[in-house]
Amino acid sequence: NKHKKSAGDISEFLNIPIAETNELLGIKQASDGIKPHEIHTLVTLLSIALIIFATSLPNKFLSDDIAGILQNQIISQWNHVLNGGGGYLQNLVYTVSVKLFGLIPWPMRLFNIIFHLITATFLFFTVRRRHSFQTAITSLLLFIIAPVITEAVIWISGMAYVLGGMFAMITIYLHLDDERSAGKNIFEILTWVLCVTTSEKYFFLPVVLLFWDWYAGRIKKVIWQNLGLLIVSLCLGLTLLPLIGNRITSLGQDFYSDTASGRPNPITKPLVAIGFYLQLYFWPKALTLYQSEINLEWWHVLKFGGVTLVFFTILLWQSKKIKDLWPWMALGVFSMIPILLPMNISSLVAERYAYLFYAGLAVTLSIIINRNFNPKTVYTFISLVVIAMTVRTLVRIQDWKNADTLWFAAAPYSPSSFQNHNNLGDAYMNKGDYQKAIEEFSYAIKLNPRYADAMHNRANIYWKLGDIEKAKQGYLEAYGNNQKLWQSLIKIAEIEANQDNWPAAIETMKKAYAINNSSEIAEWLKILEQKARENKYNR
């Protein structure tokens, strides 16, 4: 070691663990651990990332946040944790936030940002175990402020992906610790359980860890730990199987998705999806909540499937001289297995889905860059990349400022999204531009003739304009396409009451109460019954 290289540098060059490098060098204890200046650098970068994402704290509740949080009547109660839908830990964060700070968005968003910073921290420590500080820190930089993960980090309803990703990264860190103990084993299984109860989409992680152990030749050393993780994963998988049918039904009924178009091709679906995710990372221009323009048509298979094949060809070429590429890329791909399966259980692409995929991609790119270029070139290149990422992330954060900014920002990249045209209609309605609102709602219905939400919203405009007959027709049409839409029934009951058709109004309100037995609807029903009696008495 006449060039005075650290054990981490030698380990990375020889493609062997640091512990093995220390043994070859005759070092009894690892002298290449985390140095104080490395911790200082890490804390500084985490602080800068916190400042960047803190610009999102004034942002409003958006999209799914409205129904799931703002209008959730039990969110401040402890029973919301188990009965609120979604992951238990995510519900717990919401309830604790409401109890401590009230029903406001910034504390919940801050929790999610902190979860992201913890994920990035454990990513750094995990990479640092085997690689040099330069590789670990560039891995962190290529992940922590990537514009494409902004949706998962600052959208409160995207918390499950970040929180689950955090526990997944902690599990990986613990699993790759060569110094095993009963306490560490138990804690590893605990973090894994927390991971999958937060987001079931990560239940394939034990398969990745098994691959890592096989790849590193340490599978016998942690055989019982792998067995424990696989058993937990298998049990969870069995509990999720009955829910697949419910999920497909919900997508069709509640989200008006086309779930009857047959099963996607098991080869073209992952090729297209991964290629599109890669494009969003390397060229994060078309960032939108609704990635409606990507599908499995042949030209997308050629374009994005080609991107995927070229990327993995490069990995195959680089892996001939770099040992640790495939484990990290496997982490990225396997973290998306549930959405890559040939089933219609989710959107083909959504930026939040790929949160952990981008963590694995960042490490893979960092290893390749640091192995092929000298440190000065690496730092110069990474500095330019980080500046560009920061600017794009700050712009994307402003897109999420409020509903109007989000939907108008999505419009150029989601022209085929019936949901976004419906949202644009809401935005124009809030501005008082009723004619433009009607155009947007009508176009949303044209894109999806079953889209009851847009029918209801267009009927609201007719109501405001005084065209009661068109409004009633719109509400009836909306309820006909979605018989869970109690809001349309309330409006129909109000119209019937104004027309002195009290029996019909009461019957319609009872239907609404059967769907949503809230105290507010119960009170409206009592008022209708009382007014019906008064009207009958006056006659």
MIGU-708139 format. One record per residue (C-alpha): y negated, z, x; residue number from 1. Coordinates in nm, 3 decimals. Layout:
BEGIN
{node {Y Z X} NUM} ...
END
This chain:
BEGIN
{node {0.000 0.000 0.000} 1} {node {-0.244 -0.094 0.279} 2} {node {-0.487 -0.245 0.026} 3} {node {-0.526 0.098 -0.139} 4} {node {-0.417 -0.023 -0.483} 5} {node {-0.354 0.236 -0.752} 6} {node {-0.008 0.291 -0.893} 7} {node {-0.130 0.133 -1.217} 8} {node {-0.236 -0.186 -1.036} 9} {node {0.096 -0.206 -0.852} 10} {node {0.288 -0.129 -1.172} 11} {node {0.112 -0.409 -1.356} 12} {node {0.168 -0.655 -1.072} 13} {node {0.539 -0.574 -1.045} 14} {node {0.589 -0.549 -1.423} 15} {node {0.749 -0.204 -1.401} 16} {node {0.651 0.132 -1.554} 17} {node {0.409 0.358 -1.367} 18} {node {0.679 0.627 -1.341} 19} {node {0.906 0.382 -1.160} 20} {node {0.617 0.277 -0.935} 21} {node {0.551 0.639 -0.842} 22} {node {0.918 0.681 -0.757} 23} {node {0.910 0.375 -0.531} 24} {node {0.597 0.507 -0.361} 25} {node {0.755 0.849 -0.312} 26} {node {0.509 1.020 -0.546} 27} {node {0.675 1.312 -0.721} 28} {node {0.411 1.347 -0.990} 29} {node {0.210 1.069 -1.147} 30} {node {-0.113 1.054 -0.949} 31} {node {-0.229 0.751 -1.140} 32} {node {-0.311 0.934 -1.461} 33} {node {-0.633 0.914 -1.659} 34} {node {-0.930 0.974 -1.430} 35} {node {-1.249 1.156 -1.543} 36} {node {-1.460 0.840 -1.510} 37} {node {-1.211 0.659 -1.736} 38} {node {-1.256 0.923 -2.005} 39} {node {-1.634 0.894 -1.970} 40} {node {-1.614 0.517 -2.012} 41} {node {-1.384 0.553 -2.311} 42} {node {-1.614 0.805 -2.482} 43} {node {-1.917 0.585 -2.415} 44} {node {-1.753 0.279 -2.571} 45} {node {-1.628 0.478 -2.871} 46} {node {-1.981 0.610 -2.921} 47} {node {-2.126 0.259 -2.911} 48} {node {-1.865 0.141 -3.163} 49} {node {-1.952 0.437 -3.385} 50} {node {-2.319 0.341 -3.375} 51} {node {-2.236 -0.019 -3.465} 52} {node {-2.019 0.072 -3.762} 53} {node {-2.260 0.349 -3.868} 54} {node {-2.498 0.073 -3.978} 55} {node {-2.258 0.034 -4.274} 56} {node {-2.305 0.392 -4.398} 57} {node {-2.588 0.305 -4.644} 58} {node {-2.369 0.035 -4.803} 59} {node {-2.270 0.076 -5.169} 60} {node {-1.936 0.111 -5.343} 61} {node {-1.796 -0.242 -5.373} 62} {node {-1.525 -0.436 -5.557} 63} {node {-1.214 -0.216 -5.600} 64} {node {-1.424 0.089 -5.508} 65} {node {-1.588 0.073 -5.853} 66} {node {-1.279 0.123 -6.067} 67} {node {-1.073 0.311 -5.809} 68} {node {-1.339 0.559 -5.698} 69} {node {-1.671 0.543 -5.881} 70} {node {-1.522 0.525 -6.231} 71} {node {-1.217 0.739 -6.152} 72} {node {-1.244 1.040 -6.383} 73} {node {-1.000 1.258 -6.188} 74} {node {-1.111 1.176 -5.833} 75} {node {-1.272 1.519 -5.787} 76} {node {-0.954 1.700 -5.898} 77} {node {-0.667 1.794 -5.669} 78} {node {-0.414 1.629 -5.901} 79} {node {-0.575 1.298 -5.803} 80} {node {-0.392 1.324 -5.470} 81} {node {-0.053 1.272 -5.637} 82} {node {-0.155 1.091 -5.954} 83} {node {-0.446 0.873 -5.847} 84} {node {-0.244 0.568 -5.744} 85} {node {-0.233 0.435 -5.389} 86} {node {-0.141 0.641 -5.085} 87} {node {-0.141 1.019 -5.106} 88} {node {-0.342 1.071 -4.787} 89} {node {-0.600 0.813 -4.889} 90} {node {-0.638 0.992 -5.224} 91} {node {-0.669 1.323 -5.040} 92} {node {-0.954 1.186 -4.826} 93} {node {-1.134 1.065 -5.139} 94} {node {-1.098 1.398 -5.319} 95} {node {-1.202 1.608 -5.017} 96} {node {-1.502 1.381 -4.965} 97} {node {-1.612 1.416 -5.327} 98} {node {-1.571 1.795 -5.320} 99} {node {-1.769 1.828 -4.995} 100} {node {-2.040 1.566 -5.040} 101} {node {-2.030 1.443 -5.399} 102} {node {-1.940 1.101 -5.534} 103} {node {-2.125 0.896 -5.272} 104} {node {-1.986 0.624 -5.043} 105} {node {-2.108 0.711 -4.694} 106} {node {-1.877 1.011 -4.624} 107} {node {-1.567 0.814 -4.728} 108} {node {-1.676 0.521 -4.516} 109} {node {-1.743 0.753 -4.222} 110} {node {-1.390 0.895 -4.252} 111} {node {-1.253 0.541 -4.231} 112} {node {-1.465 0.458 -3.927} 113} {node {-1.337 0.773 -3.754} 114} {node {-0.978 0.673 -3.834} 115} {node {-1.047 0.336 -3.672} 116} {node {-1.190 0.498 -3.359} 117} {node {-0.882 0.722 -3.332} 118} {node {-0.659 0.414 -3.363} 119} {node {-0.852 0.244 -3.082} 120} {node {-0.828 0.558 -2.869} 121} {node {-0.449 0.579 -2.895} 122} {node {-0.431 0.207 -2.832} 123} {node {-0.615 0.267 -2.503} 124} {node {-0.391 0.558 -2.401} 125} {node {-0.075 0.366 -2.490} 126} {node {-0.174 0.063 -2.283} 127} {node {-0.294 0.283 -1.998} 128} {node {0.053 0.435 -1.960} 129} {node {0.187 0.111 -1.819} 130} {node {-0.118 -0.090 -1.715} 131} {node {-0.434 -0.052 -1.517} 132} {node {-0.754 0.099 -1.655} 133} {node {-0.911 -0.247 -1.665} 134} {node {-0.635 -0.381 -1.889} 135} {node {-0.650 -0.076 -2.116} 136} {node {-1.027 -0.085 -2.156} 137} {node {-1.040 -0.459 -2.222} 138} {node {-0.765 -0.413 -2.482} 139} {node {-0.982 -0.157 -2.655} 140} {node {-1.291 -0.380 -2.639} 141} {node {-1.112 -0.684 -2.780} 142} {node {-0.998 -0.476 -3.078} 143} {node {-1.251 -0.209 -3.161} 144} {node {-1.541 -0.433 -3.270} 145} {node {-1.358 -0.755 -3.358} 146} {node {-1.551 -0.903 -3.654} 147} {node {-1.233 -0.986 -3.844} 148} {node {-1.136 -0.617 -3.882} 149} {node {-1.473 -0.525 -4.036} 150} {node {-1.335 -0.554 -4.389} 151} {node {-1.062 -0.296 -4.323} 152} {node {-1.296 -0.056 -4.143} 153} {node {-1.604 -0.044 -4.369} 154} {node {-1.453 -0.121 -4.710} 155} {node {-1.352 0.214 -4.853} 156} {node {-1.067 0.062 -5.055} 157} {node {-0.929 -0.083 -4.731} 158} {node {-0.873 0.266 -4.592} 159} {node {-0.493 0.253 -4.631} 160} {node {-0.465 -0.018 -4.366} 161} {node {-0.675 0.173 -4.111} 162} {node {-0.530 0.516 -4.186} 163} {node {-0.175 0.380 -4.181} 164} {node {-0.256 0.188 -3.862} 165} {node {-0.385 0.509 -3.703} 166} {node {-0.060 0.695 -3.770} 167} {node {0.138 0.390 -3.654} 168} {node {-0.048 0.385 -3.322} 169} {node {0.003 0.760 -3.275} 170} {node {0.375 0.710 -3.345} 171} {node {0.391 0.433 -3.084} 172} {node {0.211 0.651 -2.828} 173} {node {0.455 0.937 -2.883} 174} {node {0.759 0.711 -2.886} 175} {node {0.677 0.556 -2.549} 176} {node {0.644 0.894 -2.380} 177} {node {0.925 0.916 -2.124} 178} {node {0.910 1.295 -2.124} 179} {node {1.102 1.379 -2.443} 180} {node {1.129 1.716 -2.615} 181} {node {1.240 1.839 -2.956} 182} {node {0.881 1.913 -3.054} 183} {node {0.764 1.563 -2.959} 184} {node {1.054 1.407 -3.146} 185} {node {0.974 1.601 -3.463} 186} {node {0.603 1.520 -3.435} 187} {node {0.682 1.151 -3.385} 188} {node {0.891 1.139 -3.703} 189} {node {0.617 1.329 -3.887} 190} {node {0.347 1.081 -3.788} 191} {node {0.580 0.798 -3.888} 192} {node {0.633 0.955 -4.232} 193} {node {0.255 0.992 -4.268} 194} {node {0.218 0.627 -4.168} 195} {node {0.454 0.486 -4.430} 196} {node {0.336 0.718 -4.708} 197} {node {-0.017 0.594 -4.640} 198} {node {0.071 0.224 -4.629} 199} {node {0.422 0.104 -4.705} 200} {node {0.337 -0.226 -4.534} 201} {node {0.409 -0.064 -4.196} 202} {node {0.765 0.043 -4.275} 203} {node {0.900 -0.223 -4.035} 204} {node {0.753 -0.042 -3.733} 205} {node {1.086 0.119 -3.623} 206} {node {1.225 -0.232 -3.575} 207} {node {0.937 -0.303 -3.336} 208} {node {1.001 0.020 -3.147} 209} {node {1.371 -0.064 -3.123} 210} {node {1.276 -0.404 -2.978} 211} {node {1.039 -0.237 -2.729} 212} {node {1.311 0.003 -2.615} 213} {node {1.564 -0.277 -2.576} 214} {node {1.307 -0.487 -2.389} 215} {node {1.230 -0.197 -2.153} 216} {node {1.595 -0.103 -2.103} 217} {node {1.545 0.249 -2.242} 218} {node {1.727 0.217 -2.574} 219} {node {2.000 0.468 -2.482} 220} {node {1.742 0.726 -2.382} 221} {node {1.586 0.737 -2.728} 222} {node {1.881 0.632 -2.943} 223} {node {1.863 0.937 -3.172} 224} {node {1.491 0.904 -3.218} 225} {node {1.528 0.539 -3.312} 226} {node {1.806 0.629 -3.552} 227} {node {1.586 0.889 -3.725} 228} {node {1.297 0.642 -3.764} 229} {node {1.529 0.368 -3.892} 230} {node {1.681 0.602 -4.152} 231} {node {1.336 0.697 -4.282} 232} {node {1.239 0.329 -4.289} 233} {node {1.559 0.231 -4.471} 234} {node {1.511 0.502 -4.733} 235} {node {1.156 0.390 -4.794} 236} {node {1.263 0.027 -4.814} 237} {node {1.520 0.114 -5.083} 238} {node {1.256 0.295 -5.287} 239} {node {1.022 -0.005 -5.262} 240} {node {1.274 -0.265 -5.381} 241} {node {1.238 -0.180 -5.753} 242} {node {0.859 -0.202 -5.719} 243} {node {0.861 -0.567 -5.610} 244} {node {0.915 -0.689 -5.966} 245} {node {0.635 -0.464 -6.092} 246} {node {0.406 -0.595 -5.821} 247} {node {0.474 -0.958 -5.912} 248} {node {0.417 -0.881 -6.283} 249} {node {0.092 -0.699 -6.204} 250} {node {-0.038 -0.988 -5.997} 251} {node {0.022 -1.221 -6.289} 252} {node {-0.109 -0.997 -6.569} 253} {node {-0.382 -0.788 -6.408} 254} {node {-0.503 -1.021 -6.132} 255} {node {-0.431 -1.354 -6.307} 256} {node {-0.249 -1.490 -6.002} 257} {node {-0.002 -1.777 -6.023} 258} {node {0.327 -1.598 -5.957} 259} {node {0.542 -1.858 -6.131} 260} {node {0.499 -2.134 -5.872} 261} {node {0.830 -2.057 -5.701} 262} {node {0.906 -1.885 -5.374} 263} {node {0.701 -1.992 -5.071} 264} {node {0.878 -2.168 -4.788} 265} {node {1.007 -1.896 -4.550} 266} {node {0.908 -2.104 -4.245} 267} {node {0.575 -2.258 -4.340} 268} {node {0.431 -1.938 -4.491} 269} {node {0.434 -1.732 -4.167} 270} {node {0.334 -2.036 -3.958} 271} {node {0.026 -2.102 -4.173} 272} {node {-0.070 -1.735 -4.219} 273} {node {-0.045 -1.642 -3.851} 274} {node {-0.233 -1.956 -3.748} 275} {node {-0.514 -1.876 -3.991} 276} {node {-0.532 -1.515 -3.872} 277} {node {-0.559 -1.641 -3.514} 278} {node {-0.843 -1.872 -3.612} 279} {node {-1.029 -1.587 -3.783} 280} {node {-1.005 -1.384 -3.462} 281} {node {-1.112 -1.654 -3.218} 282} {node {-1.372 -1.812 -3.449} 283} {node {-1.474 -1.549 -3.707} 284} {node {-1.701 -1.767 -3.916} 285} {node {-1.522 -1.792 -4.252} 286} {node {-1.494 -1.418 -4.319} 287} {node {-1.467 -1.345 -4.691} 288} {node {-1.300 -1.100 -4.925} 289} {node {-1.132 -1.393 -5.101} 290} {node {-0.957 -1.633 -4.862} 291} {node {-0.905 -1.887 -5.140} 292} {node {-0.914 -2.203 -4.929} 293} {node {-0.590 -2.144 -4.741} 294} {node {-0.262 -2.259 -4.895} 295} {node {0.072 -2.413 -4.802} 296} {node {-0.028 -2.776 -4.851} 297} {node {0.097 -3.009 -4.579} 298} {node {-0.239 -3.044 -4.399} 299} {node {-0.264 -2.667 -4.365} 300} {node {0.092 -2.655 -4.238} 301} {node {0.000 -2.912 -3.974} 302} {node {-0.330 -2.748 -3.878} 303} {node {-0.254 -2.377 -3.882} 304} {node {0.116 -2.412 -3.815} 305} {node {0.014 -2.611 -3.509} 306} {node {-0.218 -2.331 -3.398} 307} {node {0.068 -2.084 -3.428} 308} {node {0.310 -2.299 -3.232} 309} {node {0.057 -2.369 -2.955} 310} {node {-0.028 -1.999 -2.927} 311} {node {0.334 -1.889 -2.899} 312} {node {0.408 -2.169 -2.654} 313} {node {0.134 -2.029 -2.431} 314} {node {0.286 -1.682 -2.469} 315} {node {0.627 -1.817 -2.372} 316} {node {0.477 -1.980 -2.064} 317} {node {0.286 -1.666 -1.964} 318} {node {0.583 -1.437 -2.031} 319} {node {0.770 -1.598 -1.742} 320} {node {0.540 -1.408 -1.505} 321} {node {0.415 -1.126 -1.733} 322} {node {0.676 -0.891 -1.871} 323} {node {0.492 -0.694 -2.140} 324} {node {0.360 -0.969 -2.366} 325} {node {0.629 -0.988 -2.631} 326} {node {0.640 -0.620 -2.732} 327} {node {0.272 -0.613 -2.822} 328} {node {0.286 -0.945 -3.003} 329} {node {0.595 -0.825 -3.186} 330} {node {0.393 -0.525 -3.305} 331} {node {0.132 -0.759 -3.447} 332} {node {0.374 -0.991 -3.624} 333} {node {0.609 -0.722 -3.759} 334} {node {0.315 -0.522 -3.898} 335} {node {0.264 -0.812 -4.141} 336} {node {0.629 -0.870 -4.233} 337} {node {0.586 -0.760 -4.599} 338} {node {0.316 -1.024 -4.659} 339} {node {0.497 -1.294 -4.459} 340} {node {0.815 -1.270 -4.665} 341} {node {0.887 -1.568 -4.894} 342} {node {0.772 -1.385 -5.209} 343} {node {0.455 -1.394 -5.421} 344} {node {0.367 -1.027 -5.375} 345} {node {0.021 -1.063 -5.219} 346} {node {-0.248 -1.308 -5.120} 347} {node {-0.144 -1.547 -4.846} 348} {node {-0.424 -1.418 -4.622} 349} {node {-0.656 -1.117 -4.640} 350} {node {-0.839 -0.986 -4.335} 351} {node {-0.747 -0.623 -4.403} 352} {node {-0.375 -0.707 -4.402} 353} {node {-0.388 -0.795 -4.032} 354} {node {-0.550 -0.477 -3.898} 355} {node {-0.257 -0.379 -3.675} 356} {node {-0.182 -0.744 -3.598} 357} {node {-0.520 -0.768 -3.426} 358} {node {-0.447 -0.453 -3.224} 359} {node {-0.132 -0.617 -3.085} 360} {node {-0.318 -0.944 -3.029} 361} {node {-0.599 -0.769 -2.839} 362} {node {-0.354 -0.607 -2.596} 363} {node {-0.164 -0.934 -2.550} 364} {node {-0.484 -1.123 -2.466} 365} {node {-0.603 -0.844 -2.235} 366} {node {-0.279 -0.850 -2.035} 367} {node {-0.297 -1.229 -1.996} 368} {node {-0.665 -1.228 -1.896} 369} {node {-0.632 -0.947 -1.644} 370} {node {-0.321 -1.096 -1.487} 371} {node {-0.469 -1.445 -1.440} 372} {node {-0.827 -1.371 -1.331} 373} {node {-1.000 -1.148 -1.080} 374} {node {-1.179 -0.832 -1.200} 375} {node {-1.530 -0.973 -1.163} 376} {node {-1.446 -1.277 -1.376} 377} {node {-1.274 -1.057 -1.633} 378} {node {-1.567 -0.820 -1.673} 379} {node {-1.816 -1.106 -1.699} 380} {node {-1.609 -1.286 -1.959} 381} {node {-1.531 -0.973 -2.162} 382} {node {-1.899 -0.871 -2.158} 383} {node {-2.000 -1.204 -2.311} 384} {node {-1.721 -1.185 -2.568} 385} {node {-1.813 -0.828 -2.666} 386} {node {-2.180 -0.922 -2.712} 387} {node {-2.081 -1.212 -2.939} 388} {node {-1.839 -0.990 -3.132} 389} {node {-2.103 -0.720 -3.178} 390} {node {-2.357 -0.964 -3.320} 391} {node {-2.106 -1.113 -3.564} 392} {node {-1.980 -0.769 -3.669} 393} {node {-2.335 -0.646 -3.737} 394} {node {-2.399 -0.953 -3.953} 395} {node {-2.071 -0.901 -4.137} 396} {node {-2.159 -0.537 -4.203} 397} {node {-2.478 -0.654 -4.374} 398} {node {-2.270 -0.886 -4.593} 399} {node {-2.107 -0.569 -4.729} 400} {node {-2.441 -0.402 -4.806} 401} {node {-2.408 -0.437 -5.184} 402} {node {-2.231 -0.647 -5.444} 403} {node {-2.491 -0.926 -5.446} 404} {node {-2.491 -0.972 -5.067} 405} {node {-2.110 -0.966 -5.053} 406} {node {-2.055 -1.226 -5.323} 407} {node {-2.328 -1.463 -5.202} 408} {node {-2.195 -1.432 -4.845} 409} {node {-1.848 -1.523 -4.972} 410} {node {-1.963 -1.825 -5.176} 411} {node {-1.962 -2.085 -4.890} 412} {node {-1.612 -1.984 -4.779} 413} {node {-1.451 -1.915 -5.119} 414} {node {-1.556 -2.209 -5.340} 415} {node {-1.214 -2.213 -5.511} 416} {node {-1.205 -1.840 -5.583} 417} {node {-1.231 -1.770 -5.956} 418} {node {-1.286 -1.402 -5.871} 419} {node {-1.589 -1.477 -5.656} 420} {node {-1.743 -1.708 -5.918} 421} {node {-1.700 -1.426 -6.169} 422} {node {-1.870 -1.190 -5.926} 423} {node {-2.152 -1.439 -5.873} 424} {node {-2.195 -1.447 -6.250} 425} {node {-2.239 -1.068 -6.244} 426} {node {-2.494 -1.103 -5.964} 427} {node {-2.699 -1.361 -6.157} 428} {node {-2.675 -1.150 -6.472} 429} {node {-2.817 -0.851 -6.283} 430} {node {-3.103 -1.075 -6.169} 431} {node {-3.172 -1.178 -6.530} 432} {node {-3.071 -1.542 -6.471} 433} {node {-2.846 -1.567 -6.776} 434} {node {-2.805 -1.944 -6.772} 435} {node {-2.683 -1.942 -6.412} 436} {node {-2.456 -1.649 -6.496} 437} {node {-2.298 -1.846 -6.781} 438} {node {-2.240 -2.139 -6.543} 439} {node {-2.063 -1.918 -6.290} 440} {node {-1.846 -1.746 -6.554} 441} {node {-1.759 -2.084 -6.709} 442} {node {-1.663 -2.226 -6.369} 443} {node {-1.443 -1.923 -6.302} 444} {node {-1.265 -1.991 -6.632} 445} {node {-1.231 -2.359 -6.539} 446} {node {-1.062 -2.258 -6.213} 447} {node {-0.831 -2.016 -6.396} 448} {node {-0.807 -2.070 -6.773} 449} {node {-0.632 -1.731 -6.811} 450} {node {-0.914 -1.537 -6.644} 451} {node {-1.000 -1.286 -6.917} 452} {node {-1.255 -1.091 -6.710} 453} {node {-1.484 -1.394 -6.688} 454} {node {-1.440 -1.459 -7.061} 455} {node {-1.545 -1.101 -7.136} 456} {node {-1.843 -1.120 -6.901} 457} {node {-1.961 -1.451 -7.046} 458} {node {-1.936 -1.297 -7.393} 459} {node {-2.163 -1.016 -7.270} 460} {node {-2.428 -1.277 -7.186} 461} {node {-2.402 -1.431 -7.533} 462} {node {-2.441 -1.080 -7.675} 463} {node {-2.760 -1.028 -7.473} 464} {node {-2.890 -1.366 -7.589} 465} {node {-2.825 -1.272 -7.953} 466} {node {-2.548 -1.526 -8.015} 467} {node {-2.313 -1.276 -8.179} 468} {node {-2.059 -1.531 -8.304} 469} {node {-2.008 -1.679 -7.958} 470} {node {-1.991 -1.328 -7.817} 471} {node {-1.721 -1.223 -8.065} 472} {node {-1.525 -1.541 -7.999} 473} {node {-1.547 -1.471 -7.623} 474} {node {-1.426 -1.112 -7.661} 475} {node {-1.134 -1.223 -7.880} 476} {node {-1.044 -1.491 -7.625} 477} {node {-1.060 -1.235 -7.342} 478} {node {-0.837 -0.987 -7.526} 479} {node {-0.596 -1.267 -7.615} 480} {node {-0.547 -1.342 -7.246} 481} {node {-0.529 -0.980 -7.133} 482} {node {-0.422 -0.725 -7.391} 483} {node {-0.511 -0.441 -7.154} 484} {node {-0.880 -0.529 -7.177} 485} {node {-0.997 -0.239 -7.391} 486} {node {-1.361 -0.316 -7.309} 487} {node {-1.340 -0.634 -7.519} 488} {node {-1.192 -0.439 -7.808} 489} {node {-1.483 -0.193 -7.802} 490} {node {-1.732 -0.479 -7.818} 491} {node {-1.540 -0.642 -8.106} 492} {node {-1.537 -0.309 -8.291} 493} {node {-1.913 -0.277 -8.240} 494} {node {-1.971 -0.625 -8.383} 495} {node {-1.746 -0.550 -8.682} 496} {node {-1.930 -0.224 -8.744} 497} {node {-2.266 -0.402 -8.735} 498} {node {-2.126 -0.641 -8.998} 499} {node {-2.026 -0.339 -9.213} 500} {node {-1.659 -0.425 -9.169} 501} {node {-1.566 -0.061 -9.116} 502} {node {-1.187 -0.081 -9.166} 503} {node {-1.160 -0.362 -8.908} 504} {node {-1.392 -0.178 -8.666} 505} {node {-1.185 0.142 -8.691} 506} {node {-0.858 -0.048 -8.644} 507} {node {-0.996 -0.231 -8.340} 508} {node {-1.125 0.093 -8.187} 509} {node {-0.783 0.252 -8.237} 510} {node {-0.631 -0.033 -8.035} 511} {node {-0.882 0.035 -7.757} 512} {node {-0.795 0.407 -7.766} 513} {node {-0.424 0.325 -7.742} 514} {node {-0.496 0.146 -7.413} 515} {node {-0.748 0.397 -7.274} 516} {node {-0.727 0.736 -7.444} 517} {node {-1.049 0.866 -7.291} 518} {node {-1.261 1.132 -7.461} 519} {node {-1.548 0.883 -7.480} 520} {node {-1.349 0.631 -7.688} 521} {node {-1.214 0.916 -7.902} 522} {node {-1.573 1.019 -7.977} 523} {node {-1.669 0.662 -8.068} 524} {node {-1.370 0.646 -8.303} 525} {node {-1.481 0.967 -8.477} 526} {node {-1.833 0.825 -8.518} 527} {node {-1.698 0.505 -8.673} 528} {node {-1.479 0.700 -8.914} 529} {node {-1.772 0.921 -9.010} 530} {node {-2.005 0.625 -9.067} 531} {node {-1.734 0.453 -9.272} 532} {node {-1.711 0.758 -9.498} 533} {node {-2.091 0.777 -9.531} 534} {node {-2.110 0.409 -9.616} 535} {node {-1.839 0.446 -9.881} 536} {node {-2.017 0.753 -10.028} 537} {node {-2.356 0.575 -10.041} 538} {node {-2.199 0.293 -10.234} 539} 
END
